[in-house]
Amino acid sequence: MKPGAAGGRSHPLERVFALLLRMLPPGPLRDEDAWEMRRTLRDQLDGARSWAERQRVVLRAVRRVPGVVVSEWLGWMGIGTPSGIDTGGEGMMGNGMRNLGFAVRSLRKAPTFALASVLLMGLGVGVVTTVFTVVDHVLLRPLPYAGADRMVYLTNGSHNGPTLERLDGVEAFELWTASSTANVNLSRTDGEPLRLRRTEVTPEFFTLFEGRPHLGRLLTDADRNDLRIAVLTYPFWRDVFGADPEVVGTTMLVDGEPVEIVGVLSEDFVHPHMVLGDAVHFYRPMDWTNPGLQEPGYFAHSVTARLRPGISVEAADEQIARLQADVAEAFPDFYDGGPRDTPLQSLHDRTVEDVRGGLLLLLGAVGLLLLVACANVAHLFMARGLSRSREMSIRRAMGARTWNLLSQLSAESLVVGLLGGATGLLLARGALAFFGRWMTELPRGSQVGLDLRIFLASFGLATLAALVFGLVPAFRTVGRDVQEGLRSAGRGMSGSRKVRALRSGLVVFEVAVSLVLVASAGLLMRSFLAVTSIDPGVDAEDVWVVPLTPANVDTPEEYRIRMDAVLASVRELPAVERATYGMEMPFEFFGGNFCCWGTRYEPEDGADSSFRVNMHAVSSGFFETLGTELVAGSVWDALDAGDEPTPVVVSEPFAVRVFGAADAAVGRELPDLAAGAIVAGVAEATRHYGLDQDHDYAAYLPVEALTFPIPRATFAVRTRSVPADLTRRIQEAVWAEEPNLPVPGIHALDEWVARSSATRRFGSFLFGAFGVVALLLAAAGLYGTLLYTVGQRKQELGIRLALGAGRSRIQNEVIRRGVVHAAVGVGVGGAVALLVGRVLESWLYGVSATDPVALAAAGSALIATAALASWVPAYRAGRTDPLETLNVE
């Protein structure tokens, strides 16, 4: 019905507006859009609150029409719009704004649809934006260094001095640098001693990684071998020196030696995490006079380089292979097995290799979640389109063209997309803030945040999804026959068989995708439970660990004497029941990281190939303090700790492999182990380097047998009780013997045990959350579909009930339909889940990728959810009033 035809007398100026519109040239604007423009004006007049506001509405509309008339006539005659003609925003832009205004008014009249579609779109876009932001910053963006695409890393761990000395001869390198990081101690007169991370580098380091001084200067070739100077990092200067602008030229006491501060790095320096490890506090020149650099067995320095333009990694690898062959030839006794294989790797790939698989897997999971959310949005648009079929048919019967109707429906989808994008950005911002503390453990994780690229991508994704899932049902709604639309809408039928099939297909799709997410979450959860159920081989309750870094230890005897004194001081504390120390403690290193001593062992009978044995030098009381049980033999005591051959305790798997049984190992000699050893006892197997890391072959020997000093010692303390000031008491006990030795932290051993499976816990939690959301979305889609179908079949159900059909039969039919949809989705999703399980295989522990329990549990959960979601529509179907329905009919 056109404006002014009914519904009240038109405004006088509205008639002027209509007259002006009749002055438009022949074409779509006059023939098709003029009545819609009058309708828009009428809507604005109806919404005006006063006579004065109505006057302003009409005057504003009338003012624009003359410019539009002139512009359209000029266009109709093939003449461009003259400069200075005010079109009032009409034409293409005017139509767009008019459609947007219509879309806003239309959505305002359907608040439930608008809110649900915006929230669903926002949820999907929010999770995808969150994960994509991380993936973009960590995986996709190039490293922030000049020539980052040509920067390479020399693999196979650290490298020895003979290798470093020959790197200048590698013509493929435009620039290279060596670096080595270690812990040192800072003594302070105005506070407690601090443990620091220092890195020694060649001067080219700052050129390669684009370091700039904030204060003073950086290192130069003239500083070679000068260990008395240092360049501070900006955070260290700010936090410890209070951002003192006069710090350059002052000294600090590092490991008892004065070190002059010559400069401070700029705040924007990007720390090359995969080269140096954890954050560094200061840099010093590389010590080429270190005697270890002359030995082929001293591997301490990482190597990073930038290739010359036009040089491929393969060509550079050939030169590195020749270099390693030259080193092996110079030291034939050490390289009796041939030269080391140290291929080059892109620095970017090296930086992200540990996290690439997990982040891509996470991105795939949230992509599936987005599909489920979009399927729900498609449900909503389809239901809305069917409910508006009569409206569209009437408008087409009055002369509206299909293109105009599609433009208006597209505007609705656009508004939903924009609002969904804004909602998704808000959710992503909150999620990034919530997960911020985990982000810092990722490469460049501290730089992760929303920016213009992410902003545009999020709105683009939301808009595209809304347009696609909104226009598919729109095409059907406006494209159907006018008479058919009027007849079907009048009867309130549920739509054609194709529509019902499409809605059912969407439900099946949602269930299938949800099953993949739920099954994946189940696999990861079962894997996590399998890991946490493993016996760690230690009793971690009431055990506290204290990592220390003793400095200036010149001999193994000095190391033992100093650490024994600290041990005696700690044991005197009233709350301490037992205490011990070693080079490292169980679960101090995890996830494939090892420390600090290992050797190859060749069985005497030669039946098996050699295997690695992890060597743990520990003090007396180790097994009692850690609660590790002996399965055979005994532990050495203080009297025989220094005997020859060295008494050792081996792990049970070691004893079984070498001697066939634990009892058979006791008293047997191991001539190739620790320059001669004898088995005093056999201990149960432990998970020394993480619950999911095998630690089968281990040997524990007295610290008295150490043949080299090492600047680290970790203490383990078992307490009878936990006083509130336990940390302070242990610190004071340490400082009573070593006043300049930092005690940076005291940790509960059970926290270290839990930390070793933290990544699995986080992954199972995250996928579990995605699975729950997908489950709820699938239930919502099924619920909405059945509820809408029941509403459309109200007349049919009423007639059946009037003819004697039982209510329970109708209810069971609705529930059965929902369960059948879910069962089909479970079948389809189960096949896909088996393929996805293969992708997850490397993340699983103790669980098969085709674990039937996880798949069955996921399928059962979805079918149960479907039955529950079907209950309300079924109840409504059974409660249909036959008399009311027949009266309406």
N, C-alpha and C positions, 0 to 999 in steps of 0.2 A: 504494500500500500504506500502510495507516494505521500510526502509531507503535504499537509494542507487538505488532503482528501477527507480526513476524519480527525477526530480527537481534538476539536476545539478550533476557534477562529485564529487565523494566522495574524502575525504582527504586520502592521502597514508596511514597514520597511522590508519585511520578508517578501512581500509581493513585488517590491522594487527589485529585490535580489533575484527573484524568479524571472522578472522581465529582462534584466541584464543578461541572465544566463541564456535566454532565448536569442540573444544577439550573437552568441558564439557561432562560428562557422560550422557547416555540416561535418560530422565526424563523431568519433567515440566520446569525446568530452561532452558534446551537447546531447547526443542521442542516448548515452549510457550512464555517464557520470553526473549529469546535472541534477537528476533526482536524488542521487546519493549525497551530493553537496547540500541540497535543501534539507535532506534528512539529518545530516550532520548539524546544520544550523538549528534545526528544530530541537535536536538533543541538547545542544548548548543552551538554547533558550529555556528548555524545561529544567535545566540544572541551575539556571540563574536564580539568585536568592532575592533580588529586588528589581524594581522597574528600571533603576539606573543601570544595573549590571546588564539587563537585557538590551538596553539602548547601546551600550558599549559593544556587546556581542554583534549586533546587527551592523553597526557602523563599521566595525573592523572588517566584517565580511564584505560589505558593500564597497568599501574602499579598495579592496584588492581586485574586484572583478574587472574594472575598466582596463587595468594593465594586462590581465589575463586575456580579455577579449582582443585587444590590439595584438598581443603576442601570437595568439592562435590564428588570427586572420593573416598576419604576416607569414606565419609558417604555412598556412593553407595555400597562400599564393606563391610559396617558394622563396620568400624573402626572409633573411635572418632577422632576429629580434634586434631593433635599434638600441644603441647604447643609451642608457638613461631611462628606458622603459621599466617601470616597477611592476613585475609580474606578481608581486605579493607572495612569492614562494610557491606559485602554482606550477603547472607543468609536471615533469617527472618528480621533482622534489616535493612539489605540493601534493601530488598523489601519494607519495610515500609517507609524508607526514600525516595525511588524512587517514591512510590505512593504519598507521601506528596508533593514532588517536582512537580509531574504531576498535583496534585490538585491545587497547587498555580498557575501554569501556566494556567490551565483551568479556574480558577476563575478570573485571570487577564484579560482573553479574554472576560469575561462576567461581566464587572464592575457593571452594573445596578443590576443584580441578586445578586452579591456578597454584594454590599452595602445594598440593601434592606433586604436581609436575615440576615445579621449581625446586622443591626439596630433593626429589629423586635425581633430577639433573645435577643439582649442586653436590649431592653425595657422590655420584659417579665422577664428576669433574674434580671434586675436591681430593679424592684419594689418588686419582691419576696425576693431578697437578703436584701433589706432595711428592710422590715417588719420582715423577719425571723431573722435578726440580733437582732432586738429589742426583739422578742419573745424568742430567745435563751438566751439573757442576763437576761431578766426579769423573764420569766416563767420556762425555762428548766434547767438552771444551779442551782446547790444546793447553799445554802447560804454559805458564806465563813467563816464558823466557824467549829471548831472541833465538831464532833458528830452532825452535822446539821440535819441529818435525825431523831435524837431523841429529837430535841428541840421543845418545845410546849409552847403555850400561853394560859393563863387562860382567857377565854372569859367573856362576859357580862360586858365590861367596866372596870372601876377601882374597887378596893377592899378595904375593911376597915381594921382597925388595928386588931380586933379579928381574922379575917381570916389570916392575915400575921403571927400573933403570933403562929398559929397552923401548919404552913406549914412545920416546921422542923419534924413534926410527919408523914409526907407523905413519906412512905418508897419507893415509886416508883420514887421519885426524887433523882437523883444523885447530882444535884446542882440546886439551885433556886436563883432568885434575884428579888427585888422589886425596882421600879423606879417611880418617879413623876416629871413632868416638869412644869415649870411656868415661867412667865416673871418677870424680875427684872431690876433695873436701875443701870447703872454704872456712877458715877460722875467722871469727869476728870478736872484737873487744866489746861490742855493744849488743851482743845477742848470742844465741845458740849457734854452734857450727852447722853449716849447710852442706848437703850433698848436691853437687852440680854435675851437669853433663858438658864436657868440653870436647871439642873437635879440632884435631890438627889437620891442616889443609895446605896444599900448595897454593901460591898466590893466585893462580889462574882460576881458583874456585869462585872468587867474587866476580870475575869477568864472565865466567860461564853462566852463573846463576843471577847475574845482574844485581849484585850487591852495591849499595851506595851508602856513604857515611852520613849519619845524622850529626855526629860530632867527631872531630879529629879526622883520622884517616883509616884506611884499611891496610891489609898486609901487602908487601911488595917483595920483589926478588931480593932486596937488600936485607930482608928479615930472615933469610934462610937459616934454619937451625936455632933461631933465637927463641928459647922457651920462656924468656923473661918478659914477654909482652903478650897482650891479649886484646881482641876486639870483642866488645860485649854485644849481645843481642838487645834489641830495644825493650822487650818485656822484662828482661833481667835488670837492665839499667833502671827502668821505671819502678819495678816492684822492690828491688833490694837496695838500690842507691837513691831511691826517692826522686828520680829524674834530675839528679844534680847536674847542672850545666857545666860545672867545674870539675867533672870527674876525670877528664882526660889529663894524664900526667900523674894521677894518684896511683897507689899500689894496693893490691889485695893479697892476702896470704893464702896460697893454694897449695895444699899438701905440705904445709910448713915452709914453702918457698915464696918470696915476694915476686909478684907479677905486676908489671906496669900496664895500665890501661891506656892504649894509644888511640882508641876510637870506639864509636857506638854505631851499629848498623841502623839504617833507616827503618821506620815503622812498617813500611810496605814491603819489606823483604819477604819473599815466599820461601819458607823452609822446605828443602827437598826431602820430604819425609822418608821415602823409600831408599834414599841414599844414606841418610844419617840416623834414621830411627826416630826416637822421641825428640821432643823439643830440646834444642841446644842452648846453653847459657852463655858460652863464650867460645871464641876461636883463637887458635894460636898457630904459629908456623909449624910445618912438618919437620920432624927431627930426623934428618937424613944421617946423622951420626949414630943413631941407635944401632948397636951391634946386631940386633935381631934382623935388621934389613939386609944384612949380608948372608943370612942363613936361608936356605930354600924352604925350610919348614916353618918359617915365621910368617903366617898369613894374617894380616891385620888391616889392610887398606882396601877400601872400595874405589872403583875407577869409573868415572863418568867422562864422556867425550862428546864433541860435536864434529860430525863428519864434514868434510869439504863439500861444497856444492857439486852436485852431479855424481858423487860417489855413493854407490849402493851399499847396503848392509852386507850383502853377500861378498862384495869385493873387499870390504874391510875385514870380514871374517877370515878370508884367505890370508891376509897379512897377519892377523892375530894368531892364526894357526902356525904360520912360519915362526913367529916370535916365540910361541910356546915350545916349538920343536927346538929352537936355539937354546932356550933355558934348560930343557931336558938334556940336551947334549952337554951343556956346561956342568950339570950335576947328575951324572949317570947313576950314582949310588942311590940318590933320593928318588929319581924318576925311573926306577927299574921297570915300572909298568907302562912306561911311555909318557908322552907329554900330556898335560892337563887339557881337557876340552873346555874352553871358555868362550863360547859364542857370544856375539853381541846381541843385545835386545833393545828395542825402542824404549827410551826412558818412560814414555807415556804408558806403554804396555806394562812395563815393570811396575809402574806406580799403581796401576789399577788391577793387576792380574789377580790379586787376592780377593777382590770384592766384585769383579765384573759378573761372575756367574750368579752370585746372590742378588745383585741389583737387577739384572735382567730377569731373573726368575720372579722377583717382586713386581717388576713392571708388568710382566705377563699376567700375574695374579690380579693386579688392580685393573688391567685391561679387561679381564673376564668379568670383574665386578661392574665395570662401566657398561658392558654389554647387558648384564642383567638389569641394571638401572634403566638403560635405554629401552629395553623390552617393556618394562613397566610404563615408561612414558608413552611408548607406542600404544599400549593398552588404553591408557587414559585418553589419548588423542582419538583412538578408534571409537571408544565409547562416546566421547563428545561428538565426533563426527556423525555417528548413527543417530544420536539424540537430536542433532540439528538438521537431519536430512529434510524434514518438512520445511524448516526455515529456508534452506537453500533452494528447495524446489519452488517455493513461493517466490523467492527473489528472482529465480530464473524465469518463472512464468511471467513476471512483471518486466522482463527485458534485460536483466543483468547478464552479462556475458561470463563465460567460464573463466576467462583470464582475470577479470576483475575480482571474482569471488576467490580465486586462488591467491591473488595478490593480498587480499584481506586476511585469508587464513594463513598465508606465509608470514604476514605481520604478527599474527598471534604467536606462531612458532618462534619468530625472531625475538619477541618480547620475553617469552619463556626462556629462550636460550641465553639472552643477556642477563636476565635475573638469575638463572641457574649458574652462569659463569661467575657472577658477583658472589653468589652464595658459596660456590666452590672455592673461590679465592679466599674467602673468609675462613672456611674450613681448613684449607691448606695452610694458611698462615698460623692458625692455632695448632695444627698438627706438627708443623716444623718447629714451633716453639716448644711443644711438648716433648718431641724427640730430639731436641737440641743437644742434650748431653751425650747421646749416642752418636750424633753426627760428627762430633769432634774426633772420633776414632777412625773416621774415614779419611782417605787422602783428600786434602783441601776441604774437609768437612766443615771447618770453621767459616768458610766463605759461602756456604749454602744459604740461599735466601731468594725471595721472589724479586724479579726484576721485570723490565719492560718486555723482554722476550717471552718470559713465562706468562706475563699478564696477557699479551696478545694471543699466545697459544691457547690459554685457558678459555678466553672468550671465543676464540675461533672454534675450538673443539665443542664447546657448549652450543654455540649457534648452529654449527654444522649438524650436530646430533639432533637438535630440536627441529631443524628444517627437514632433515631426512625422515625422522620418525613422525613428524607432524604432517608432512605433505603426502606421504603414502596413503593414509586414510582420507586426506583431504581430496586427493584426485578421485577417489571412489565416490566420496560424498557429493561433489559438485558435478561429477561426470555421469551420474545415473539419469535414466529417463525421468522427465518431470512428472508425468502421470503416475509412474511407478512409485516415485518418491512420495507423492501426495497420498497414494493409496496405502503404502506400507507404513508410513508415519502415522496415518490416521488409525490404523489398526494396532500400532505399537508392536509390530512383529520384530523379531530379533535380527533380521537381516538375511541375506542369501546364504546358501551353503558355503560359498567361497569365503564370506566374512566369518562364519563360524569356524571354518577350517583354519583361517588365518589366526584367529584368536587362540584356537587350540594349539596351533603350531608355535605361537609365541610362548604359551605356557610350557609346552614340551621343551622348547629352547631354554627357557629360564631354568627349569629343573635340571636339564642336562649340564648347563654351565655351572649351576650351583653344586651339582654332585662332584664336578671336577675339583672345585675349591674345597668342599667339605672333605672329600676323600684325600686330597693333598694335605689338608690340615690334620687329618687322622693319621696319615703316614708319619708326618713330622712329630706329632705328639707321641705316637708309639715309639718312635726312634728316641725322642727325648727321655721317655720313661725307661726305655731299655738302657740308656746310658746312665741315668741316675740310680738305677737299681744295681749297678756294678759295685762290687766290694772294692773300695779304693786300696785296701791293704794297709791302711793306717786308721787309727782312732783319733779323729780330728777334734772331738769335743774337749773343751777346756785346754786346748793347745794354742799358743800364741807364737807367731814367727816374727823375727826381727832381722831384716837384711842390713848388713853393715859393709862398708868399703874401707878397710884399713889401708892407709897410704904408707909409702916409703918402706915397704917390706922387701928386704934385700935377699933373705935366705928363707928356706922352708922352716928352719929351726926358729928363726925370729918370728915368723908367722904363727907357729904353734905356741910359742911361749907367750906372746901377747894375747892371743885369743883364749888360751887356757886361763890366763889371769882374769879376763872378762867373764869367762864361764864360771869361775869360782865366785866372783863377785855377785853374779846373777843368782847362783844357787843359794847364796846366803839370805835372800829375801824370804820373809816369813811365809808368803803365799805360794812360793814355788815348791812344787813337789819333785820335779825332775827337770833337767835342762841338758841340752846338747848343742853342737854346732857342726857345720860342714860347709863345703864350698857352695852348696845350694840345698834346699829342702824340697820334699815332695810338693808338687803343684805350684812351685814358684815359677816354672816355665811350663807352657802348655801350648796346645794347638800345633804341634810339630816342631816347636823350638826346643833346642837341647842345650844343656850346659852341664858340665864344663870339660869333661874328660871322657874319652872313649878310645877303644882299641879294637883291633881285629884279632879274633882268636881262631886258631886252626886246631881242630881235634887231633889227638895223637894218632888215631887209627886212620885218619884221612878219608873216612867214609863219607863225611859231609864236607861241603865247602865251608870256608871260613865265614864267620858271622861277627857282627859288631857286639861288643860288650860295653855297657855304660858303667864307668868307674865312679864310685862315690866315696870320697875321702871324708870320714866322719869321726867325731870324737866319741869317747865312751858315753854310754847311756843313750845312744841313738835309738835302738830298737825299743827300749823301755819307755822312752819319752814319746815316741811316735805310735806306740801300740802295735808295732809290726811283730807278728809271732814267728818263732822259729819252729820249723817242722822237723829238724834234725840237728844234732850237734849243739854247740854253744857259741857264745860270743867271746872274743878275746878280752883279756883284762889288761889293766895298766902295766902289769909286769911283763907280759909277753907281746905288747903292742909293737915294740921295736925289734922283735926277733927276726931272724932270717931262717927259712923263707917267711915271707910276710903272712900272718894269719888273716884270712878273709872269710866273709860270709857271702855266699852266692845265692841267687834267687833259685827257687825250686825249678822253674823251666830250664834254667841253665844246667842245674844238676842232672835233670832227667835227660836232656839232650846229650850231654857229654858222658855221663856215667850210668845212665839208664834208670836211676832211682835216687831219691834224696838221701837215704841212709848210705847208699854206696859211695856218695861223694865225700862224706866226712873223712878227713885224714888223707885225702888224695892230693897230690901235688899238681900245681898248674905252672909249669916252668915258663910258659910264654906270657904269663900274666903278671904285671907289676914287677918285672925282673926276678920272677920266682915267687910263688905263693903256695900256701897250703890251705885247704878248705877246713875251717874250724866249725862252720855251721851252715845250715841252709834255711833261708827265710822264705816266707810266703811271698807270692808275686804281688807286686804293688803296681798302681797306675801312676807312676811317678810324674809323668808329663801330661796328665789329663785323663779323665775317665774314659774317653774314647780313643786313647793312645795305648797301644800295647807296649809293655815294658818287660818283655820276657827275660832278656838276658842281662843281668846286672851283677856287679860285684861290689861289696862294701868292704873298704879297708881302713885301717887306722890312719889318722892324720899324720902320725909319726912316719908313715911310709911315703909321704909326699916327697918328690924329688925336685920340685920347683915351687917358688912362692906364687901366690895368686892374690890380687887385691880385692878379695871379696870373702865374706863369711856370713852365713845366715844362721841365726840362733833359733832354736825351738824350745819353748818353755811350757811345761805342763803345770797348771796351778791347782791348788786345793780349793781355792775360792777366788773370786774376782773382785778385789777392792776397787773402789771408785777411782783411785789414783794409781792404778796399776801401770799405766803408760809412764807416768812421771817416775815411779819407783824404778822401773827397768832402765829408763834413761839415766837416772842418777847412778845406778849400779854400773852401767857402761862407762859413764864419764868419770867414775871414781878411778878407773884404770886407764882410760883413754879420753882425756878431757877434750881433745880436738877432733874426736870421731863423731860425725853426725849420726843421729838416730832419727831418720826421716819419718818412720812410721812403724807402728806395731799392729799386726794384722791377726785376725782369728784364722786359724788354719782351715776351718770349715768354710770360711768365705772364699779362700783360695780354691777349695774343692768345687764349690758352686760356680766360681768364676770360670773354671775350665769347661763348663757346659753352658755358659751364659748365651753364647751365640745360638745354640740349639734351642734354648728356652725362649729367646726373643723371636726366633723364626717360627716356632710352633705357636707362640702367643699371637703373632701377627697374622699368620695364616688362619689360625683359629678364629680371630676376630673377623677376617674377611669371610670365612665360611659361615659364621653366624649371621652376618649382614646379608650374604647371598641367600641363606636359608629364609630369612625374614622377607627379603624381596620376592623370592619365588612364592612364598606363602601369600604375600600381598597380591601378586599377579593372579594366582589361582583364585583367591578370595574374590577379587574384583571381577574376574571373568565369570565365575559362577553366580555371583550376586547380580551382575548385569543380565546374564542369561535368564535367571529366575524372574527378574523384573520384566523382561521382554516377553516371557512365556506366561505371564500372569493369567491372561485370558484362557490359554490352553489348559493350565493347571486347574483353574476354577471349573472349567467344563468337565475335566476328568474327575475332580472331586465331586461335582454334582451328579455325575453318572455312577458314583459309588466306589471310585478308586480309594484305597486306603492311604491315610496320611503317611504312615511309616514306609509304605512302598515308594511314594514319591520322594520322601527324604532319603531313603537308601539309594534311589536312583541318582539323586544329585551327588551324594557322597561317593558313590561308585564311579561317577563320571570324573570327579576330581582325582580319585585314587588311580584310575586308569591313565589319566593324563600324566600323573606323577610317575607311574610305573613305566610308561613309554619313555619319559625323560630320563629315568634312572637307567634304562637299558641303553639308550644312546650315550648318555654321559659316562656310563661304566666303561664302554669301549674306548672313549677318549681318555678317561682317567688312567687306563692301563698304559696308554702311550705317554701321558704326562708323568706317570710314575717312573718311566725310564729316565726322564730328564732329572727327576729328583734323586736318582739312585746314588749319586755321589754324596748327597747330603744325609743319607740314611745310615743308621747303625743298628745292626741286630734285627732289621726288619726288611722283608723283601719288597721290591717295588710293586709287586702284584699281590701284596698282603691281602688275603681274603677277609680278614677281620675288619680292616679299615674300610674296604669297599662295602662289605655287608653293613657295617655300622652307618656309613654315609647314606647308603640306599634306604635303610630302615628309617633313619632320621628324616629323610625327605618324604617318604611315604607317610610316616606318622604326622609330619607337619602338614602334608596335603590333606589328610583325613581331618585334622583339626581345623584347617582353614576352610574346609567344605562344610563344616557343621552349621555355621550361622546361615549360609545360603540355603542349606537343606532345611533348617528349622523354619526359615521364612517361607520356603516353598510349601511345607506341610501346613503352615498356618494361614494359607490363602483362604479368603472368605468367598465361597462359590456365589452367594446371592449378590454380594457387592460387585463381583466380577461380571456376572450376567447382566446386572442392571446397567453397568457401564457399556457393555457390549451392545 
